[in-house]
Amino acid sequence: MTVAGRASEARRISAERGRCVGAGQCVLAAPAVFDQDEEEGLVLVLDGEPPASRSDAVREAVRACPSGALTLR
């Protein structure tokens, strides 16, 4: 998990699909921002620059990721 620059709003999300284990915690925390692909169940970033209104959910998704595949900058 990486949370760079703890600003009050989420700025940019990136995901390392090679590290993703398909746990789906990101989707549970922020379903408007994350999904999982049909084939492998790996993370898909739906909104790479989510609005400030979703920043708490995005930060929770980054914290909850068991593989550390998500980065918030």
C-alpha positions in Angstrom: 0.0 0.0 0.0 1.3 3.4 -0.9 -0.4 6.7 0.0 1.8 9.5 -1.1 1.0 13.1 0.0 -1.9 12.7 2.3 -3.9 15.4 0.8 -7.6 15.8 1.6 -8.7 14.4 -1.7 -7.7 11.5 -3.9 -5.7 12.7 -6.9 -4.5 9.8 -9.1 -4.9 6.1 -8.7 -2.7 3.4 -10.3 -2.8 -0.3 -10.0 -0.1 -2.9 -10.5 -2.1 -5.8 -12.0 0.9 -8.0 -11.7 0.8 -7.7 -7.9 -3.0 -8.0 -7.6 -4.3 -11.2 -6.0 -8.0 -10.6 -6.9 -9.2 -10.2 -3.3 -11.7 -7.5 -4.4 -11.3 -5.4 -1.3 -10.9 -2.3 -3.5 -14.2 -3.0 -5.2 -16.0 -3.4 -1.9 -14.5 -0.1 -0.6 -14.9 2.0 -3.7 -17.1 0.4 -6.4 -17.3 3.5 -8.5 -13.5 3.6 -8.8 -12.5 -0.1 -9.0 -13.8 -3.3 -10.6 -12.3 -6.7 -11.4 -11.8 -8.2 -14.9 -13.9 -11.1 -16.0 -11.0 -13.4 -16.8 -8.6 -13.3 -13.9 -10.5 -11.2 -11.3 -7.7 -8.7 -11.3 -8.2 -5.0 -10.4 -9.4 -2.5 -13.0 -9.3 1.2 -12.3 -12.5 2.7 -13.6 -11.7 6.3 -12.5 -8.0 7.1 -12.3 -8.7 10.6 -11.0 -11.7 10.3 -8.8 -13.5 13.4 -7.4 -12.8 14.6 -3.8 -16.2 13.2 -2.7 -14.7 9.7 -3.2 -11.4 10.3 -1.5 -12.2 8.5 1.8 -13.4 5.4 0.0 -10.3 5.4 -2.3 -8.0 5.7 0.7 -9.8 2.8 2.4 -9.4 0.7 -0.8 -5.7 1.4 -0.9 -5.3 0.5 2.8 -7.4 -2.7 2.4 -5.5 -4.0 -0.6 -3.8 -7.2 0.7 -1.1 -7.2 -2.0 -0.3 -3.5 -2.0 -1.1 -3.3 -5.7 -2.8 0.2 -5.4 -1.0 3.5 -5.3 -2.6 6.9 -4.5 -0.6 10.0 -5.6 
